[in-house]
Amino acid sequence: MVSMRYIAPAICALLALAAPALGSGSASSSLRDGAPPLRLAAATTQQSLATPETGSWAATASMSTARASLTATRLSNGRVLVVGGEYDSANPSTAELYDPPTSTWIPAGTLSQWRALHVAVRLADGRVLVAGGQYSTSAELYDPATNSWTPTGSMNVGRISFTGTLLPDGRVLVVGGNSLNGLQASAELYDPTTGGWTLTGSLRTPRRDHTATLLANGTVLVAGGANSTGWPRNAELYEPSTGRWRRAGTMTTGREGATATLLGNGRVLLAGGRNPSALASAELYDPTSGSWSATGSMNAPRGGAAAALLQDGRVLVAGGDTGDVYSPATGTWTATGPMVYPYASAAAALLPNGQVLYVGGRRVKYCGQYSCDEPLADAELYTP
């Protein structure tokens, strides 16, 4: 893909002539959602002329297997464990490790089954819990010391498109998602000391493709997502000591597939997502007041993006063929340089040296008269 930096002057001249026909609206969807190329290019070009670029992207080694709907978990040794995902022609139950010092991928054993739309959570002892996906109830543990997998207890409900969050006491909370019995409001807890799962209080509102963020006070904020009625704006807080949920205000915009990042000031940034088209807007949750407020919008709409908290406290959100960096101090976004690969639904992980690994995902290709997703093995690094 040709970077918009090289064709910006020509497009701007054409836009000046065609302004009455194009109107002033921005693109309404991401690359994954099939945004019209001209409208997306126009919106990106106008923003990049007004905002200087920050940071740069560079390709790194590709995975051995193309993966979408994958997870990427940074281990205590600095490596990144990539698990599962949807594949182009086969669905092997493999995992891989990215080694930052050598910029290479290492085999990380074989899971008990293929997983996609699952969760992966690093436990307090350094092992990684992988659970669910493909409506499965099964779960397993990865041990970095032995580079091997062992089965653990099964969930009470098989789930996809749900969340997993490590609690301060070492347990893992999984919430919501889709199951073979329909949309879920149920939640359950995994105890690493026993390897078992127990049901806990259910959400007030069932949802999938939502976010879950551990707050500084030990509660878990669940926000966004989608259900049979649309895109719920109500958010909820889970209290581990009681196993109950309470209301957490009303979001400015309902959104599924958004990114959620805990900021250094204790607030939570939700960015992008879909409702139903890709969104550029972002908003903040303030745990002190229990309220939501709008903040600056990204330079491009993104549904199915990935985010990472940078070492300086800013937030990188990337997808499509561009990225944006959010400054909590100013509430504004700055566009990054162009990404190497255009894709969506990738996974991101902050590396020990401050770079961000962005890996896998999918891009739209055309299969005859229809469009279909092509999983990717590509990987690249963002340097702030």
Summary of the structure (lengths in Angstrom):
residues: 384
radius of gyration: 20.3
end to end distance: 22.2
largest distance: 67.9
contacts: 1382
relative contact order: 0.15
helix: 9%
strand: 43%
